[in-house]
Amino acid sequence: TEQRGDTTFVRISGGVPDSLVRTLETELRVGQAEGSDELTFGRIGGMLVGSDGTMYVYDAHQTTGLFRMYDANGAFLRTLGAK
């Protein structure tokens, strides 16, 4: 996948099925619609994935400039930064 602005581009592999329909499957899910602060995002302003799979997500909705850190499986590790 590739992110450009507010659009996610998904590349596919393999042949094109006769129905011309593809189905996306979730590989990893981080966050949720409601819940604790470390799982709810206001507006994701950026994301970086480290060589070990650790994810750093910047929540641009927060006025405190917080980065949240998740392991390669999407489990919350800690919050980085403060106002």
TORVEXZA-87263 format. One record per residue: residue in three letters; x, y, z of N, C-alpha, C in turn. Coordinates in steps of 0.02 Angstrom, whole numbers. Layout:
# TORVEXZA-87263
<pt><residu>ALA</residu><n_xx>X</n_xx><n_yy>Y</n_yy><n_zz>Z</n_zz><ca_xx>X</ca_xx><ca_yy>Y</ca_yy><ca_zz>Z</ca_zz><c_xx>X</c_xx><c_yy>Y</c_yy><c_zz>Z</c_zz></pt>
...
# end
This chain:
# TORVEXZA-87263
<pt><residu>THR</residu><n_xx>42</n_xx><n_yy>-59</n_yy><n_zz>0</n_zz><ca_xx>0</ca_xx><ca_yy>0</ca_yy><ca_zz>0</ca_zz><c_xx>44</c_xx><c_yy>62</c_yy><c_zz>0</c_zz></pt>
<pt><residu>GLU</residu><n_xx>16</n_xx><n_yy>117</n_yy><n_zz>-22</n_zz><ca_xx>51</ca_xx><ca_yy>181</ca_yy><ca_zz>-23</ca_zz><c_xx>1</c_xx><c_yy>235</c_yy><c_zz>-4</c_zz></pt>
<pt><residu>GLN</residu><n_xx>22</n_xx><n_yy>281</n_yy><n_zz>39</n_zz><ca_xx>-21</ca_xx><ca_yy>335</ca_yy><ca_zz>61</ca_zz><c_xx>1</c_xx><c_yy>400</c_yy><c_zz>28</c_zz></pt>
<pt><residu>ARG</residu><n_xx>-46</n_xx><n_yy>435</n_yy><n_zz>-4</n_zz><ca_xx>-33</ca_xx><ca_yy>502</ca_yy><ca_zz>-32</ca_zz><c_xx>-90</c_xx><c_yy>547</c_yy><c_zz>-10</c_zz></pt>
<pt><residu>GLY</residu><n_xx>-74</n_xx><n_yy>593</n_yy><n_zz>36</n_zz><ca_xx>-126</ca_xx><ca_yy>636</ca_yy><ca_zz>63</ca_zz><c_xx>-177</c_xx><c_yy>595</c_yy><c_zz>100</c_zz></pt>
<pt><residu>ASP</residu><n_xx>-241</n_xx><n_yy>601</n_yy><n_zz>82</n_zz><ca_xx>-294</ca_xx><ca_yy>563</ca_yy><ca_zz>116</ca_zz><c_xx>-314</c_xx><c_yy>501</c_yy><c_zz>76</c_zz></pt>
<pt><residu>THR</residu><n_xx>-273</n_xx><n_yy>480</n_yy><n_zz>27</n_zz><ca_xx>-289</ca_xx><ca_yy>423</ca_yy><ca_zz>-15</ca_zz><c_xx>-240</c_xx><c_yy>366</c_yy><c_zz>-4</c_zz></pt>
<pt><residu>THR</residu><n_xx>-266</n_xx><n_yy>306</n_yy><n_zz>4</n_zz><ca_xx>-225</ca_xx><ca_yy>246</ca_yy><ca_zz>10</ca_zz><c_xx>-228</c_xx><c_yy>208</c_yy><c_zz>-55</c_zz></pt>
<pt><residu>PHE</residu><n_xx>-170</n_xx><n_yy>194</n_yy><n_zz>-84</n_zz><ca_xx>-165</ca_xx><ca_yy>155</ca_yy><ca_zz>-145</ca_zz><c_xx>-145</c_xx><c_yy>84</c_yy><c_zz>-126</c_zz></pt>
<pt><residu>VAL</residu><n_xx>-180</n_xx><n_yy>35</n_yy><n_zz>-153</n_zz><ca_xx>-165</ca_xx><ca_yy>-35</ca_yy><ca_zz>-137</ca_zz><c_xx>-144</c_xx><c_yy>-69</c_yy><c_zz>-201</c_zz></pt>
<pt><residu>ARG</residu><n_xx>-84</n_xx><n_yy>-99</n_yy><n_zz>-200</n_zz><ca_xx>-61</ca_xx><ca_yy>-137</ca_yy><ca_zz>-257</ca_zz><c_xx>-81</c_xx><c_yy>-210</c_yy><c_zz>-248</c_zz></pt>
<pt><residu>ILE</residu><n_xx>-99</n_xx><n_yy>-241</n_yy><n_zz>-302</n_zz><ca_xx>-121</ca_xx><ca_yy>-311</ca_yy><ca_zz>-300</ca_zz><c_xx>-72</c_xx><c_yy>-354</c_yy><c_zz>-339</c_zz></pt>
<pt><residu>SER</residu><n_xx>-75</n_xx><n_yy>-418</n_yy><n_zz>-327</n_zz><ca_xx>-33</ca_xx><ca_yy>-465</ca_yy><ca_zz>-364</ca_zz><c_xx>-77</c_xx><c_yy>-522</c_yy><c_zz>-388</c_zz></pt>
<pt><residu>GLY</residu><n_xx>-51</n_xx><n_yy>-559</n_yy><n_zz>-436</n_zz><ca_xx>-89</ca_xx><ca_yy>-615</ca_yy><ca_zz>-464</ca_zz><c_xx>-132</c_xx><c_yy>-594</c_yy><c_zz>-522</c_zz></pt>
<pt><residu>GLY</residu><n_xx>-165</n_xx><n_yy>-642</n_yy><n_zz>-551</n_zz><ca_xx>-208</ca_xx><ca_yy>-628</ca_yy><ca_zz>-608</ca_zz><c_xx>-272</c_xx><c_yy>-592</c_yy><c_zz>-589</c_zz></pt>
<pt><residu>VAL</residu><n_xx>-303</n_xx><n_yy>-562</n_yy><n_zz>-639</n_zz><ca_xx>-366</ca_xx><ca_yy>-528</ca_yy><ca_zz>-628</ca_zz><c_xx>-422</c_xx><c_yy>-579</c_yy><c_zz>-633</c_zz></pt>
<pt><residu>PRO</residu><n_xx>-464</n_xx><n_yy>-585</n_yy><n_zz>-582</n_zz><ca_xx>-519</ca_xx><ca_yy>-634</ca_yy><ca_zz>-585</ca_zz><c_xx>-571</c_xx><c_yy>-614</c_yy><c_zz>-637</c_zz></pt>
<pt><residu>ASP</residu><n_xx>-607</n_xx><n_yy>-663</n_yy><n_zz>-663</n_zz><ca_xx>-658</ca_xx><ca_yy>-651</ca_yy><ca_zz>-714</ca_zz><c_xx>-709</c_xx><c_yy>-600</c_yy><c_zz>-691</c_zz></pt>
<pt><residu>SER</residu><n_xx>-725</n_xx><n_yy>-599</n_yy><n_zz>-626</n_zz><ca_xx>-775</ca_xx><ca_yy>-553</ca_yy><ca_zz>-600</ca_zz><c_xx>-749</c_xx><c_yy>-482</c_yy><c_zz>-594</c_zz></pt>
<pt><residu>LEU</residu><n_xx>-682</n_xx><n_yy>-473</n_yy><n_zz>-603</n_zz><ca_xx>-649</ca_xx><ca_yy>-408</ca_yy><ca_zz>-595</ca_zz><c_xx>-657</c_xx><c_yy>-379</c_yy><c_zz>-525</c_zz></pt>
<pt><residu>VAL</residu><n_xx>-673</n_xx><n_yy>-421</n_yy><n_zz>-477</n_zz><ca_xx>-683</ca_xx><ca_yy>-400</ca_yy><ca_zz>-408</ca_zz><c_xx>-626</c_xx><c_yy>-427</c_yy><c_zz>-365</c_zz></pt>
<pt><residu>ARG</residu><n_xx>-597</n_xx><n_yy>-384</n_yy><n_zz>-325</n_zz><ca_xx>-545</ca_xx><ca_yy>-403</ca_yy><ca_zz>-277</ca_zz><c_xx>-572</c_xx><c_yy>-389</c_yy><c_zz>-207</c_zz></pt>
<pt><residu>THR</residu><n_xx>-550</n_xx><n_yy>-428</n_yy><n_zz>-159</n_zz><ca_xx>-571</ca_xx><ca_yy>-419</ca_yy><ca_zz>-90</ca_zz><c_xx>-509</c_xx><c_yy>-403</c_yy><c_zz>-48</c_zz></pt>
<pt><residu>LEU</residu><n_xx>-512</n_xx><n_yy>-347</n_yy><n_zz>-11</n_zz><ca_xx>-458</ca_xx><ca_yy>-329</ca_yy><ca_zz>34</ca_zz><c_xx>-465</c_xx><c_yy>-368</c_yy><c_zz>99</c_zz></pt>
<pt><residu>GLU</residu><n_xx>-409</n_xx><n_yy>-391</n_yy><n_zz>125</n_zz><ca_xx>-409</ca_xx><ca_yy>-427</ca_yy><ca_zz>188</ca_zz><c_xx>-366</c_xx><c_yy>-388</c_yy><c_zz>238</c_zz></pt>
<pt><residu>THR</residu><n_xx>-390</n_xx><n_yy>-382</n_yy><n_zz>299</n_zz><ca_xx>-353</ca_xx><ca_yy>-346</ca_yy><ca_zz>350</ca_zz><c_xx>-292</c_xx><c_yy>-387</c_yy><c_zz>370</c_zz></pt>
<pt><residu>GLU</residu><n_xx>-234</n_xx><n_yy>-355</n_yy><n_zz>368</n_zz><ca_xx>-173</ca_xx><ca_yy>-387</ca_yy><ca_zz>391</ca_zz><c_xx>-156</c_xx><c_yy>-367</c_yy><c_zz>462</c_zz></pt>
<pt><residu>LEU</residu><n_xx>-171</n_xx><n_yy>-304</n_yy><n_zz>478</n_zz><ca_xx>-155</ca_xx><ca_yy>-277</ca_yy><ca_zz>543</ca_zz><c_xx>-204</c_xx><c_yy>-222</c_yy><c_zz>560</c_zz></pt>
<pt><residu>ARG</residu><n_xx>-227</n_xx><n_yy>-220</n_yy><n_zz>621</n_zz><ca_xx>-273</ca_xx><ca_yy>-168</ca_yy><ca_zz>642</ca_zz><c_xx>-245</c_xx><c_yy>-136</c_yy><c_zz>705</c_zz></pt>
<pt><residu>VAL</residu><n_xx>-240</n_xx><n_yy>-69</n_yy><n_zz>703</n_zz><ca_xx>-216</ca_xx><ca_yy>-30</ca_yy><ca_zz>760</ca_zz><c_xx>-269</c_xx><c_yy>22</c_yy><c_zz>775</c_zz></pt>
<pt><residu>GLY</residu><n_xx>-290</n_xx><n_yy>26</n_yy><n_zz>838</n_zz><ca_xx>-340</ca_xx><ca_yy>76</ca_yy><ca_zz>857</ca_zz><c_xx>-411</c_xx><c_yy>49</c_yy><c_zz>852</c_zz></pt>
<pt><residu>GLN</residu><n_xx>-458</n_xx><n_yy>91</n_yy><n_zz>871</n_zz><ca_xx>-529</ca_xx><ca_yy>73</ca_yy><ca_zz>870</ca_zz><c_xx>-570</c_xx><c_yy>136</c_yy><c_zz>870</c_zz></pt>
<pt><residu>ALA</residu><n_xx>-635</n_xx><n_yy>130</n_yy><n_zz>856</n_zz><ca_xx>-678</ca_xx><ca_yy>189</ca_yy><ca_zz>852</ca_zz><c_xx>-686</c_xx><c_yy>224</c_yy><c_zz>919</c_zz></pt>
<pt><residu>GLU</residu><n_xx>-691</n_xx><n_yy>186</n_yy><n_zz>972</n_zz><ca_xx>-697</ca_xx><ca_yy>215</ca_yy><ca_zz>1039</ca_zz><c_xx>-657</c_xx><c_yy>173</c_yy><c_zz>1088</c_zz></pt>
<pt><residu>GLY</residu><n_xx>-635</n_xx><n_yy>205</n_yy><n_zz>1141</n_zz><ca_xx>-598</ca_xx><ca_yy>167</ca_yy><ca_zz>1191</ca_zz><c_xx>-546</c_xx><c_yy>210</c_yy><c_zz>1225</c_zz></pt>
<pt><residu>SER</residu><n_xx>-495</n_xx><n_yy>178</n_yy><n_zz>1251</n_zz><ca_xx>-443</ca_xx><ca_yy>214</ca_yy><ca_zz>1287</ca_zz><c_xx>-403</c_xx><c_yy>258</c_yy><c_zz>1240</c_zz></pt>
<pt><residu>ASP</residu><n_xx>-372</n_xx><n_yy>309</n_yy><n_zz>1267</n_zz><ca_xx>-336</ca_xx><ca_yy>359</ca_yy><ca_zz>1227</ca_zz><c_xx>-284</c_xx><c_yy>328</c_yy><c_zz>1180</c_zz></pt>
<pt><residu>GLU</residu><n_xx>-247</n_xx><n_yy>277</n_yy><n_zz>1204</n_zz><ca_xx>-194</ca_xx><ca_yy>249</ca_yy><ca_zz>1163</ca_zz><c_xx>-220</c_xx><c_yy>209</c_yy><c_zz>1103</c_zz></pt>
<pt><residu>LEU</residu><n_xx>-285</n_xx><n_yy>196</n_yy><n_zz>1101</n_zz><ca_xx>-314</ca_xx><ca_yy>158</ca_yy><ca_zz>1045</ca_zz><c_xx>-360</c_xx><c_yy>200</c_yy><c_zz>1001</c_zz></pt>
<pt><residu>THR</residu><n_xx>-375</n_xx><n_yy>262</n_yy><n_zz>1021</n_zz><ca_xx>-420</ca_xx><ca_yy>305</ca_yy><ca_zz>983</ca_zz><c_xx>-379</c_xx><c_yy>362</c_yy><c_zz>952</c_zz></pt>
<pt><residu>PHE</residu><n_xx>-384</n_xx><n_yy>370</n_yy><n_zz>886</n_zz><ca_xx>-348</ca_xx><ca_yy>423</ca_yy><ca_zz>852</ca_zz><c_xx>-396</c_xx><c_yy>479</c_yy><c_zz>833</c_zz></pt>
<pt><residu>GLY</residu><n_xx>-374</n_xx><n_yy>541</n_yy><n_zz>840</n_zz><ca_xx>-413</ca_xx><ca_yy>597</ca_yy><ca_zz>817</ca_zz><c_xx>-403</c_xx><c_yy>608</c_yy><c_zz>743</c_zz></pt>
<pt><residu>ARG</residu><n_xx>-339</n_xx><n_yy>615</n_yy><n_zz>723</n_zz><ca_xx>-321</ca_xx><ca_yy>623</ca_yy><ca_zz>653</ca_zz><c_xx>-248</c_xx><c_yy>603</c_yy><c_zz>646</c_zz></pt>
<pt><residu>ILE</residu><n_xx>-236</n_xx><n_yy>550</n_yy><n_zz>609</n_zz><ca_xx>-167</ca_xx><ca_yy>527</ca_yy><ca_zz>600</ca_zz><c_xx>-131</c_xx><c_yy>574</c_yy><c_zz>553</c_zz></pt>
<pt><residu>GLY</residu><n_xx>-78</n_xx><n_yy>606</n_yy><n_zz>578</n_zz><ca_xx>-40</ca_xx><ca_yy>654</ca_yy><ca_zz>539</ca_zz><c_xx>21</c_xx><c_yy>624</c_yy><c_zz>507</c_zz></pt>
<pt><residu>GLY</residu><n_xx>40</n_xx><n_yy>564</n_yy><n_zz>527</n_zz><ca_xx>98</ca_xx><ca_yy>531</ca_yy><ca_zz>499</ca_zz><c_xx>111</c_xx><c_yy>466</c_yy><c_zz>534</c_zz></pt>
<pt><residu>MET</residu><n_xx>149</n_xx><n_yy>423</n_yy><n_zz>500</n_zz><ca_xx>164</ca_xx><ca_yy>358</ca_yy><ca_zz>528</ca_zz><c_xx>231</c_xx><c_yy>336</c_yy><c_zz>502</c_zz></pt>
<pt><residu>LEU</residu><n_xx>271</n_xx><n_yy>305</n_yy><n_zz>544</n_zz><ca_xx>336</ca_xx><ca_yy>279</ca_yy><ca_zz>525</ca_zz><c_xx>341</c_xx><c_yy>208</c_yy><c_zz>553</c_zz></pt>
<pt><residu>VAL</residu><n_xx>367</n_xx><n_yy>163</n_yy><n_zz>512</n_zz><ca_xx>377</ca_xx><ca_yy>94</ca_yy><ca_zz>535</ca_zz><c_xx>452</c_xx><c_yy>82</c_yy><c_zz>537</c_zz></pt>
<pt><residu>GLY</residu><n_xx>477</n_xx><n_yy>62</n_yy><n_zz>596</n_zz><ca_xx>548</ca_xx><ca_yy>48</ca_yy><ca_zz>605</ca_zz><c_xx>567</c_xx><c_yy>-18</c_yy><c_zz>574</c_zz></pt>
<pt><residu>SER</residu><n_xx>632</n_xx><n_yy>-31</n_yy><n_zz>568</n_zz><ca_xx>658</ca_xx><ca_yy>-92</ca_yy><ca_zz>537</ca_zz><c_xx>635</c_xx><c_yy>-155</c_yy><c_zz>575</c_zz></pt>
<pt><residu>ASP</residu><n_xx>620</n_xx><n_yy>-148</n_yy><n_zz>639</n_zz><ca_xx>596</ca_xx><ca_yy>-205</ca_yy><ca_zz>678</ca_zz><c_xx>520</c_xx><c_yy>-211</c_yy><c_zz>678</c_zz></pt>
<pt><residu>GLY</residu><n_xx>486</n_xx><n_yy>-167</n_yy><n_zz>640</n_zz><ca_xx>413</ca_xx><ca_yy>-170</ca_yy><ca_zz>636</ca_zz><c_xx>378</c_xx><c_yy>-124</c_yy><c_zz>685</c_zz></pt>
<pt><residu>THR</residu><n_xx>415</n_xx><n_yy>-93</n_yy><n_zz>731</n_zz><ca_xx>385</ca_xx><ca_yy>-46</ca_yy><ca_zz>778</ca_zz><c_xx>354</c_xx><c_yy>12</c_yy><c_zz>740</c_zz></pt>
<pt><residu>MET</residu><n_xx>292</n_xx><n_yy>30</n_yy><n_zz>758</n_zz><ca_xx>257</ca_xx><ca_yy>85</ca_yy><ca_zz>724</ca_zz><c_xx>253</c_xx><c_yy>146</c_yy><c_zz>770</c_zz></pt>
<pt><residu>TYR</residu><n_xx>267</n_xx><n_yy>204</n_yy><n_zz>740</n_zz><ca_xx>263</ca_xx><ca_yy>268</ca_yy><ca_zz>774</ca_zz><c_xx>209</c_xx><c_yy>308</c_yy><c_zz>738</c_zz></pt>
<pt><residu>VAL</residu><n_xx>155</n_xx><n_yy>323</n_yy><n_zz>774</n_zz><ca_xx>98</ca_xx><ca_yy>357</ca_yy><ca_zz>743</ca_zz><c_xx>90</c_xx><c_yy>426</c_yy><c_zz>775</c_zz></pt>
<pt><residu>TYR</residu><n_xx>88</n_xx><n_yy>478</n_yy><n_zz>733</n_zz><ca_xx>78</ca_xx><ca_yy>546</ca_yy><ca_zz>757</ca_zz><c_xx>4</c_xx><c_yy>563</c_yy><c_zz>753</c_zz></pt>
<pt><residu>ASP</residu><n_xx>-26</n_xx><n_yy>579</n_yy><n_zz>809</n_zz><ca_xx>-97</ca_xx><ca_yy>599</ca_yy><ca_zz>811</ca_zz><c_xx>-100</c_xx><c_yy>675</c_yy><c_zz>806</c_zz></pt>
<pt><residu>ALA</residu><n_xx>-113</n_xx><n_yy>700</n_yy><n_zz>746</n_zz><ca_xx>-114</ca_xx><ca_yy>772</ca_yy><ca_zz>733</ca_zz><c_xx>-174</c_xx><c_yy>807</c_yy><c_zz>765</c_zz></pt>
<pt><residu>HIS</residu><n_xx>-223</n_xx><n_yy>770</n_yy><n_zz>788</n_zz><ca_xx>-282</ca_xx><ca_yy>800</ca_yy><ca_zz>821</ca_zz><c_xx>-265</c_xx><c_yy>824</c_yy><c_zz>891</c_zz></pt>
<pt><residu>GLN</residu><n_xx>-219</n_xx><n_yy>792</n_yy><n_zz>922</n_zz><ca_xx>-200</ca_xx><ca_yy>810</ca_yy><ca_zz>991</ca_zz><c_xx>-161</c_xx><c_yy>876</c_yy><c_zz>989</c_zz></pt>
<pt><residu>THR</residu><n_xx>-174</n_xx><n_yy>919</n_yy><n_zz>1035</n_zz><ca_xx>-138</ca_xx><ca_yy>983</ca_yy><ca_zz>1039</ca_zz><c_xx>-71</c_xx><c_yy>976</c_yy><c_zz>1074</c_zz></pt>
<pt><residu>THR</residu><n_xx>-57</n_xx><n_yy>917</n_yy><n_zz>1100</n_zz><ca_xx>5</ca_xx><ca_yy>907</ca_yy><ca_zz>1137</ca_zz><c_xx>61</c_xx><c_yy>878</c_yy><c_zz>1094</c_zz></pt>
<pt><residu>GLY</residu><n_xx>48</n_xx><n_yy>863</n_yy><n_zz>1032</n_zz><ca_xx>100</ca_xx><ca_yy>836</ca_yy><ca_zz>988</ca_zz><c_xx>124</c_xx><c_yy>768</c_yy><c_zz>1008</c_zz></pt>
<pt><residu>LEU</residu><n_xx>77</n_xx><n_yy>722</n_yy><n_zz>1017</n_zz><ca_xx>94</ca_xx><ca_yy>655</ca_yy><ca_zz>1041</ca_zz><c_xx>109</c_xx><c_yy>606</c_yy><c_zz>984</c_zz></pt>
<pt><residu>PHE</residu><n_xx>159</n_xx><n_yy>565</n_yy><n_zz>997</n_zz><ca_xx>172</ca_xx><ca_yy>507</ca_yy><ca_zz>955</ca_zz><c_xx>155</c_xx><c_yy>446</c_yy><c_zz>996</c_zz></pt>
<pt><residu>ARG</residu><n_xx>123</n_xx><n_yy>398</n_yy><n_zz>967</n_zz><ca_xx>107</ca_xx><ca_yy>336</ca_yy><ca_zz>1002</ca_zz><c_xx>148</c_xx><c_yy>281</c_yy><c_zz>970</c_zz></pt>
<pt><residu>MET</residu><n_xx>174</n_xx><n_yy>237</n_yy><n_zz>1011</n_zz><ca_xx>219</ca_xx><ca_yy>184</ca_yy><ca_zz>988</ca_zz><c_xx>183</c_xx><c_yy>117</c_yy><c_zz>997</c_zz></pt>
<pt><residu>TYR</residu><n_xx>185</n_xx><n_yy>76</n_yy><n_zz>944</n_zz><ca_xx>152</ca_xx><ca_yy>10</ca_yy><ca_zz>944</ca_zz><c_xx>202</c_xx><c_yy>-42</c_yy><c_zz>920</c_zz></pt>
<pt><residu>ASP</residu><n_xx>196</n_xx><n_yy>-103</n_yy><n_zz>944</n_zz><ca_xx>241</ca_xx><ca_yy>-155</ca_yy><ca_zz>921</ca_zz><c_xx>220</c_xx><c_yy>-180</c_yy><c_zz>852</c_zz></pt>
<pt><residu>ALA</residu><n_xx>256</n_xx><n_yy>-226</n_yy><n_zz>824</n_zz><ca_xx>244</ca_xx><ca_yy>-251</ca_yy><ca_zz>756</ca_zz><c_xx>176</c_xx><c_yy>-285</c_yy><c_zz>749</c_zz></pt>
<pt><residu>ASN</residu><n_xx>145</n_xx><n_yy>-305</n_yy><n_zz>805</n_zz><ca_xx>80</ca_xx><ca_yy>-336</ca_yy><ca_zz>804</ca_zz><c_xx>23</c_xx><c_yy>-287</c_yy><c_zz>817</c_zz></pt>
<pt><residu>GLY</residu><n_xx>39</n_xx><n_yy>-224</n_yy><n_zz>827</n_zz><ca_xx>-11</ca_xx><ca_yy>-172</ca_yy><ca_zz>838</ca_zz><c_xx>-28</c_xx><c_yy>-160</c_yy><c_zz>911</c_zz></pt>
<pt><residu>ALA</residu><n_xx>8</n_xx><n_yy>-192</n_yy><n_zz>957</n_zz><ca_xx>-5</ca_xx><ca_yy>-182</ca_yy><ca_zz>1029</ca_zz><c_xx>28</c_xx><c_yy>-116</c_yy><c_zz>1052</c_zz></pt>
<pt><residu>PHE</residu><n_xx>-9</n_xx><n_yy>-76</n_yy><n_zz>1090</n_zz><ca_xx>16</ca_xx><ca_yy>-13</ca_yy><ca_zz>1116</ca_zz><c_xx>75</c_xx><c_yy>-24</c_yy><c_zz>1162</c_zz></pt>
<pt><residu>LEU</residu><n_xx>128</n_xx><n_yy>16</n_yy><n_zz>1153</n_zz><ca_xx>187</ca_xx><ca_yy>12</ca_yy><ca_zz>1196</ca_zz><c_xx>191</c_xx><c_yy>72</c_yy><c_zz>1243</c_zz></pt>
<pt><residu>ARG</residu><n_xx>189</n_xx><n_yy>133</n_yy><n_zz>1213</n_zz><ca_xx>194</ca_xx><ca_yy>193</ca_yy><ca_zz>1255</ca_zz><c_xx>180</c_xx><c_yy>255</c_yy><c_zz>1213</c_zz></pt>
<pt><residu>THR</residu><n_xx>171</n_xx><n_yy>311</n_yy><n_zz>1248</n_zz><ca_xx>163</ca_xx><ca_yy>375</ca_yy><ca_zz>1216</ca_zz><c_xx>228</c_xx><c_yy>413</c_yy><c_zz>1221</c_zz></pt>
<pt><residu>LEU</residu><n_xx>246</n_xx><n_yy>447</n_yy><n_zz>1166</n_zz><ca_xx>308</ca_xx><ca_yy>485</ca_yy><ca_zz>1164</ca_zz><c_xx>291</c_xx><c_yy>559</c_yy><c_zz>1154</c_zz></pt>
<pt><residu>GLY</residu><n_xx>325</n_xx><n_yy>602</n_yy><n_zz>1191</n_zz><ca_xx>316</ca_xx><ca_yy>674</ca_yy><ca_zz>1182</ca_zz><c_xx>267</c_xx><c_yy>705</c_yy><c_zz>1230</c_zz></pt>
<pt><residu>ALA</residu><n_xx>269</n_xx><n_yy>771</n_yy><n_zz>1231</n_zz><ca_xx>224</ca_xx><ca_yy>811</ca_yy><ca_zz>1273</ca_zz><c_xx>225</c_xx><c_yy>882</c_yy><c_zz>1246</c_zz></pt>
<pt><residu>LYS</residu><n_xx>177</n_xx><n_yy>922</n_yy><n_zz>1267</n_zz><ca_xx>174</ca_xx><ca_yy>992</ca_yy><ca_zz>1244</ca_zz><c_xx>234</c_xx><c_yy>1030</c_yy><c_zz>1268</c_zz></pt>
# end
